[in-house]
Amino acid sequence: FLFFSLGQMIEQLDRQIRLKQDAQNTLVEIENIVMLLKEMGWLNLAQAWLELKSQPDAMSFYHFSDYIQQLFEVDV
């Protein structure tokens, strides 16, 4: 459920950034999810999150979402 919620919040944040809408509530929700994942051992995600949180713009967002995608890639 955490990963599903994170995906929903990332989509919402993407839309808010592109449409230049207020994203403060979404950022709070993402932070809550990231902190829960950090407690479960996803420590590196917190660093990528801090970068996005400190500068919530398109470039930081894409870096964060690319990082999450890399976490889920499987080497074959």
N, C-alpha and C positions, 0 to 999 in steps of 0.2 A: 504494500500500500504506500510506503514511503516513496518508492521509485515512481509509482504512478502519480502521486501528489507532486513530486518534484517535476515530473514531465509537464503536468498541467500548469504549474507555476512558471516554468520556463517559457512555455508557449504564451502565457498571459504577459509575461515581462517583455518578450520579443515584440508582441503587438503594441504594448504601451510605449516602448522605446521608439518603435517605428512611427507611431502616431503622436509622439511627444506628449503623452498623457502622464498624469501623476502615477508613479509606480511605488510609492512609499509602502503601501499595505502589502503589495506583492513581495517587495524586498524583505519585509518582516516575516512573511510566511516562508520564503525561501530560507531565510536564516534559521528559522525554527527547524525546518527539515534537515538542513545541513548540520546543525548541532546534534540532532538525533542520530544522523548517519555517522558523525564523528565519534559519538559514544559507542557505535557499533564497529569502530575500527577504520572508517574511511577518513583517515587523518589528512591525507593530501588534498581532499576536496575542500577542506576549510581554508587552505591557502589560496586556492583559485577563487573561492567565495570572497575572501577579504579584498582581493583585487577588484572584483566586480562591485562590491559594496562601497569601496572607497571612490570609485569612478563609474557610476552606472550609466555607461554610454554604449553605443553599438559595438565598438571595438572590444571593450571589456566583456560585454555580453557574449559575443562570438567566441572569444577566448575561453570563457567559462563553459559554454555549451560544447565547444570542441574538446575541452578537457574531459567533460562528462562522457562524451562519445568514446574517447580513447579508453576510459575505464571499462567500458562494456565491450570493447573489441576483443575478439578471440583470435589468437595466433593459430594458424593451421599449418 
